[in-house]
Amino acid sequence: MPQKTLFITGVSSGFGLALAREALAAGHRVIGTVRSDESRLAFEALDSGRAHALLLDVTNIDAIPDVVADAESNFGPIDVLVNNAGYGHEGIFEESPLDDMRRQFEVNVFGTVAVTHAFVPRFRKRRTGHIVNITSMGGFITMPGIAYYCGSKFALEGISEVLAKELKPFGVHVTAVAPGSFRTDWAGRSMQRSPRSIPDYDDMFDPIRLARREKSGKQLGDPAKAAQAILALIDHPSPPAHLLLGGDALALVQDKLAAMAEEIRVWEDVTRSTDG
């Protein structure tokens, strides 16, 4: 694989760190965003010549254009943008304040869109580039207790798909990568949880919350293998607009699509009744 320069948001842990490690091992240059000097030093220690860390909180929208401009000024044209920064929110909808949703969307959606905005003109003018948005199987399927998270990932899936169509004429690829359950800290320290307060939801939700905590760190998915899959993706001449990662994501999304197709069939007469 030819050497590429990757710009990855959120490389301190999880998928971002796993992808950075594998990319460096494959000979690529990685520019990663972190939120502290301690994280910056730790990341650059991975490879003194090809690992470069930049301080950036993706919710600091005004700072993003200058950070991206500085990155290309110092390290040359960036080939691949990986929007990885994000977190999970867990909470029953009725129990979760609107401020929790705003924060979830500020990071997972608005932060991603703002970073992408800074890169799109550069990629379009150069007629090359690849934008990889890390979404989730939660951008296709849903389950109780993660309404805000699923909402943010559904939004990102849709934005990515539209952007892929808009940028295709310019030779720029956009792929939404939707992982299933992987051994990251998504369900651990990275998860923000709204407190429980309404007993009516106990029987339905408490077992889900408990199971998620117990499975954290024991999931089927290997982050290093996910990183290798993403490296294969960015090396492919015709990458897909959507890529699921993990057997659980594949099975759950296939089941969702089959159920949706059946529901559409059952209600087809009602659907057509509004024409003309």
N, C-alpha and C positions, 0 to 999 in steps of 0.2 A: 504494500500500500504506500503511495506517495506520502511524504511528510505533509501534514496539514497543521494549521494553527487553529486551535479550538478556544472559544470563549465560553466558559461554563459558569453559570451563576450558582452560588451556594456549594462550594467545594469543601466545606469543613467536615461534612459527614455524609452518610447515606449514599444515594446514587451519584451525587456530584463528586464525592471523594473516590468512589469506586471507579467511575468513568475516567477521572483524572489519572488515577494510578495506571489503569490499563492503557490509556492513550500515551502516557509517558513511556511505558514499557514498550510500546509499539513504535517509538521514535518520534511521536508528534510533540509539538509545543503546546502547552496549556496555559491560558490566562484564566485564572479563577477569581471569583469575587468572594470576599470574606467580610466579616463585620467587626473584627478586632485585630489589633496588632499581634496578639498571641497566635491567632489562627493564621495570620499572614506568614509569620515566621515558620510555623509548623508546616504549612503548605509548601513554601519555597524550599524547605529542607528536603523535600522529596526528590528534587533534582535542581541543583544550583544553576544549571544552564538553561533548562527548558520549562521550569515551573515558575510562573510569575503570578503573584497575588495582588489584587487591587481591593482597597477598602470600598465597599459599597453596600448599602441597604437598599434593596430594590424599591422600597416604599418612598425613598427620597428621590422623587421623580425628577426634580430640577437638576440633580447631580449627574444623572445618567448620561446625557449627551457628552459632557466633558470627559467622563470616565472612558467612554467608548472612543472618543476622539484621541485621547491620550494613549489608549491601548494600541490603536493603529499607528499613531505617530511613533511610538517607541518600539513596536514589535512587527510592524508591517501589516499588510492586509490580512484580515481574519477570514478563514475559509468556512468555519462552522460555528454557529451560535447554538448553544444548548441552554435553554431556559429550564433550569432545574430547581431554583430556589422556590420553596413553598413549604407548607405544613398542613397538618390535618386538624380539623375541629370535630369534636364529638359532643353531641348533646341532642336531647329530644327537642324538636322544633319549638314546642310551646314553652319550654324551659330556657331557651337560648336567646339572650338579648340581641337586639339588632346591631349593637356595637360589635358583637362577636362576628356577625356576618360581614360587617363593613371591613373589619380587620382581615378576615379570611379572603375577601375579594381584593383588598388592597395589595396583599402579598401575591396570591395565586393568580389573579387575573390582571389587575392594573400594573403591577410590577413587571410581569411578563410582557404585557403589551408595550409598556414604556421602553423596555430594553429592546424589544423587537423594532419599535419605531426608530430607534437610533441606528439600527443596522440596515433596515430595508433600503434606504436610498443608496447606501454604499454597495450592497449586493446588486441592486438593480443597475446601477451605472457600470459596474464591472461585468455584468451579465453572468455572474456566477455566485454561488454561495448555497448554504444549506442551513435552514432553521429547524431545530429539533425542539419541540415543546414536550416536556415530560408531563403527561396528564395522569390518568389512572383508569383502571377498569371502572372506577367510580364515575367516569365520564360517560359510561354506557349503561351500567347497572346501578341499582340503588339498594339500600338496606336501611332499616330504622336507625336513627341516631346520627346520621352524617349528612343531613340535608344541606347544610351550608357548604360542606366540602364537595359533595356531589354537584351542587349548583355551580361551584367555581370551576370544576373540571369539565362539566357539560359545556359551560361557556367557552372554555379554552379549546375544547374539541371543535366547536363550531367556528370559532375565530380562525383556528389553524386551517380548517378545511377551506374556508373562503380565501384566506391568504394564499394557500397553495394554488388556487385557480387564478388569482390575480397575478402572481409572480411567475407562473409557468412560462409565459411568453418570453421572459427575460432569462431563462435558464437557471432560475433560482428555485430550489426545492424546499418544501415545507412538510415535515412529518410530525404528527402527533403520536408520541410513544406512550402507550397505556399499559403500565405494569400491573400485575396482580399483586399477590402477597409476597413480599420479599423480606429478607432478614436485614432490614434497616431499622432505624429508631423511630419510624413513622408512628407506630402505635405505642412508643415508649415516651422518652423525654420530649420528643418533638410534637406530641399530641397535646392540643389544648382542649380541656374538658369543661363543659358547663356543669355546675352542681345540680344534683337531682333535687327535686322539690315536690313533685306531684305523684302520690302513691299509685294512681291509676295506671301509670306506665311501668310499674315495677316488674310485673310478671312477664311482660313482653321484652323490656329492654335490659334489665339487670343481667340476665344470662348472656346477652350479647356483649355487654361491656366487660363482664368477667372473662368470657372466652377470648376476647381481643387482647386483654392484658396477659392472660396465661400463654397465648400463642406468640406474643411479641418476642422476637429473637429466635423463634423456632419455625418460622414460615418455610415453605417449600423453596421459594425462589432464592437464588444465589446472586447477590449484587454484582460480583465479578463477571458472572456469565451474562448478566444483563448488559454490563458495560461492553463486553465483547460483541454482543449482538448489535449494540449501537454503533460500534466501530465498523462492523460489517455493513450496516445500513448506510453510513456516510461515505462508504467506498463504492456503493452500488451506483451505476449510471442512471437507473430508473427507480429511485426509492419510492415506497408507497406513501400515500397521504396519511394512512393510519397504520400503526403496528402495535399489536398486542404482545405483551411479554408474559410468559408463564402459562402453564397448563390450566391453572384455575381460572385465569382471565379468559382463556379461550373457551372453556366449557360454559362459564357463566354468561358470557356475551352471546355465544351461540344459542343458549337456552332463551335468553332475553329476546333475541331476534326472531326465534321460532314462535315464541309466545305472542310477540307483537304481530307477526304475520298472520297468525290464527285469529287474533282479535280483530285485525283489519278485515279478514275474510268474513267473520261473523257479522260485522257491522257494515258490510259493503253496501247493502241496499239503503241504509240510512245515509251513508256517506254520499251516495249518488243522488239521493232524493232532493238535494239542494240545488242541483243543476237546472238551468233554464227557466 
